[in-house]
Amino acid sequence: MSHGISGLDRESGIAANLVTASLVLVASKLGLPVSTTHVAVGAIGGVGADTGRLDRRALGTILLSWLLTLPAAATLAWSLARIG
């Protein structure tokens, strides 16, 4: 992820990992379902935006795939349920 979204040096990589770990731990304590991958992508995107190395096209592609995944999965599941 880090190569496609933003180039990370040691400090920004540590920051992204600490943010990811913190958010996942807090969400777990609160019983909130979060995707570690989604949180990590957000943290890497945030660090990339701060350092000016964010590849907006790569991040946009990831966000688009996330937006399309839910309705595509729902449509496929509905179609398969109708067949069965």
N, C-alpha and C positions, 0 to 999 in steps of 0.2 A: 504494500500500500504506500509506503513512504516514498518509493521511487516515482510512482505515478502521480501522486497528489502534490508532493512537495519534497525537495531535497532537504534532508535533516542532518544537522551536525550533532555532535554529542549532546550539547546542552538542550537543543530543541527536541531531540529524541527523548531525553530523560523527562522533559516537561510534558510532552505528549503522553508518555507512559504513566507518569504520576497522575495526570488528569484522568486518564482512562481508568486506572486502578481505583482512584478515589470515587469517581462517579459510579462505577460498577458496585463498589462496596456499599455506598450510601443507598443505591437503588435496591440492593439485596436486603439491607437492613429494613427498608421500608416496604419490602415485598413487591417491588415494581419490576415487571419483566422488561429487561433491556437487552439489547444485542451488544455484546462486547465489540463486535466488528463495527457496528454503527457508531458506538461511542469512540472507538479508536480512530475511525475515519474523521469524525468531527473534531477530535483533538488534534490530529495531524493537519487538518484543514485550518484550524485556528492558529496553530503555530506557523503554518505556511503563510497565512494572511499577515501575521505579525512581522515575519521576516521578509515579506515581499517576494517569496518564492513559490507562491501558490499557483498551481496549474489549474486555472478555472475550467478549462475544457475537460480535463480528467475528472475533476470533482463534479462537474455538471453531468457527465456520463454516468457516474456512480449514482448520483441523485435521481436521474431519470430511470435507471434500472430499478432503484428502490420503489419509485412511484408506480412503475409498471408491474412489479412482481405481485403485489397484493391482488389487483383485479385479474391478472392472468391466472394466478393460482385459484382464485375463487371461481372463475369461469371454467377452468379445467375440472375442478372438483365437482362443480354443478353438472357439467356435461357427463362425467363418468358416473355420477350418482343417478342420472336419468337413464343411462344405459342399463345399469344394474338393477 
